Amino acid sequence: MADIIYTYKNEVYANITNKCDCACTFCIRSQKDAIGDATTLWHKVDPTYDEIIAAIDAFDFTGYEEFVFCGYGEPTCALDILEKTAKYVKEKYKLPIRVNTNGLGNLYHGRDIVPELAEYIDSVSISLNAANAEEYNKVTRPTFDNAYEAMLDFAEECNRMIKHTQLSIVDVLPEEDIKTCQQIADERGIHLKIRHFSN
């Protein structure tokens, strides 16, 4: 059975689904079966809510200051379980909760999911990935035609409703693209995190 809860760089993560509506060229799951202290992050079948809660309750959260939804899939593709799990963690463990997302949740579900997320989510990190739609489509390979614009709309909505919202890119982008991404974030009043790319 795949790991549901794992740690990486002193943070605790919840791997609740392997479903994803992108096929990013740089995705770490195409390079290895696990990261951090996980043995594998590939679910044969996505875990049920009860299985996720059992894994959470078996974990010692001492010393951890945040609970992050991020694994080998897009967390918002399992929205119902994401929301119920976030509610449980918030009420029982009183931890701040972050979602690392591709920002396509509204497209995937055909509605605005941000108000639902805002009930229990304290922080959202949205993968910007590129300085324009053409490059975004090349590296992210989303299943939707208007993904780039929808992702930016999602980020703006999150920034209005969720306390901590950031866009993120990796530092392998050309310097000019990084500057453009910074401008995109600044125009929207959203923090840009530049992550170091590591295999």
N, C-alpha and C positions, 0 to 999 in steps of 0.2 A: 504494500500500500504506500502511496506517495505521502510525503510529509505535507501536513496541513499547516502546521506552525513551524517556522524555522527562524534562525537568527543569522544576521549578516552585518558585519561592522558595528556590532553592539546595538543593533536594533532588532525588534521582533516583528515578523511579517506573517500575514495570513494568506496562504495559497488556496483560494476557494474555488477556482475554476481554471480549466485549460482552454476554454473558449476564447477566441479573439477575432475581432473583425478587421484586423490588419495582418500583414505578413512582412514585417519590417526586415530589411536586408541585414540590419545590424543586430537583430534580436539575439540575446544570449542563449535563448533556449534552442537555437539552431546549432549551437556550438558545444553545449554540455548538458547533462541531464539534471544538474543541480548547481546551486551556489550556496555560499555560507556553510552552515552546519547540516544542511539537508542531504539526505542520501539520494533521493530523486524527487523532482517536483512534477513528474508526469503522472497524472491520475489515470487509472484504467477507466474509471467512471468518476465524474465529478462528485465530491463528497456531499452528503446530505447536511442539513442544518444541525441535526443531532450529532453527527460525526464531527463537525466543526466545533461545536460547543464542548464535546468530550475532549477534544484535543486542546482547546483553550484552557479548560479546567485542570488539565493534567500538567500545564506549563507553569513554571515558577516565574512570575513577573518581577521578582525582586531586582531592583537596579535598572529596570527598563522604564522609560519615561513616555513612551509613545507606542501605539499599536497601529501598524501599517498594513493596509490591504494592497498586496503586490505579490505576484507569483508568476507562474508560467501561463498566464492568461490575462484577459482584461476584466477587472473586478466588476465593472458595471454590466457585463454580459450576464452576471448572476445577481441582478439587482435586488431581488426579493431577499435572497440569502444575505447579501451584503448589508442591507438595511436592518434585518432582524439581528444579525451578528453584531453590528455596530451598536445597536440599542442594548444588547446584552452586555457587551464589554463596557460600555459607558456606565450602565447602571451598577454592575457588579464590581468592576475593577477601577472605575473612576479615572481611566486613562484617556488622554487626548488621542484622537483618532485621525489618521491621514489616509487618503486614497491616492495612490499613484495610478494615473489613467491616461489613455490616449485622447480623451476629451470627445469621444464620439458617442457617448451614452444617449444623448438626445436623438441622434440619427438612428441608432440601433433600436430604440424603443418607440420612436415615432412620436415623442412628447417631451416636454420639459421635465427632466428628472431632478433638476438642481434643488427645488424647494424640498423635495423628499430627502436628498442627501444632507441638506443644511440642518435638518433636525438633529442629526447625531455626529456629523463630520466636522472636525475642527480645522482641517487643513487639506488642501487639494494640490497635487503636483501634476501638471498637464504637459504632456510631451509635445513641444512645438516642432522639433525635429528639423525644420527647414525654414529658409527665409522667404519662400514663395510656394504657391500651390504646385507648380510643375515639379520642383525638386522634392516637395513633400510626397507627391504621388509616386515618384520614382523610388524613394527610400522606404516609405511606409506601406505602400501597396494596399490601400484601404479597399473595402468592398463597396464603398459609396463614392459617387461621382463628385459631390461637393464637400468632401470631407474637410479640407483645409479651412474653408470659410466657416463650416459648422463647428469645428474645433475652437476657432477663435471666438465665435459667438458664445460657445459653452464656457470658455475661460472668462469672458466678460460677465456672464451671468453668475458664475461662481464667485467672482471678485465682488459682486454686489451682495451676495448672500452668505458667503462662508468666510470666516474670520481671516484665515491665512490661505491665499491662493498664489500659486506661482506657475510660470511657464518654465520649461526646462529644455536645454539642448546639450549635446555632447561637444567636447572641445575639438573634435576632428573636422568641424566645419571650417571652410576658408575664413580668414579674418574678416573679409568684407561681409560675408553672410552672418557672422556673429554680430557685427555692428548693426546689420539690418534687423536681426532678431531682437537686439537690445532696443532698437527704435520701435519695433512692433509692440514690445512689452511696455515701454515707456509711454507710448501713445494711449495705452489702455490703463495705465496706472497699476500695472502688475509687475511684481518682482520677476526677474529672469535669473534662473539658476543655471550656471554653466558646469555641467558634470564632466569629470575626467573619464574618458573611455578606457575601459579595461577589459581584457579577454577573460 
